[in-house]
Amino acid sequence: MPAAVIYVCAAMLFVGAAPLPYGYYMLLRLVVCGVFAFAAFVAFDRKSKVLPWVYGFMALVFNPFVKIHFPKEMWAVVDVAAGVLLVATAKAVKTN
């Protein structure tokens, strides 16, 4: 996965902690779910033991089809935590 995709997704997550229109959060769910799902695939392909499960769980949390309902304040925490997770583990899934 290109590093730019990871960092753009993380930036979108950090911005998502701010109060924005509902459409942004729907776009965020779609993008983040796709990135985490693909990251889970890449981590699994690279024989990582824990990261595919963590990424898969995060893809489920952000999936746009079966929505998980958290209070707005909780989503802000989840958005920032997911962004930090992506940045912290970017080396494990990025390609050259």
Buried (B, 14 or more C-beta within 10 A) or exposed (E): BEEEBBBBBBEBBBEBBEEEEEEBBEBBBBBBBBBBBBBBBBBBEEEBEEBBEBBBEBBEBBBBEEEEEEEEEEBBEBBBEBBEBBBEBBEEBBEE
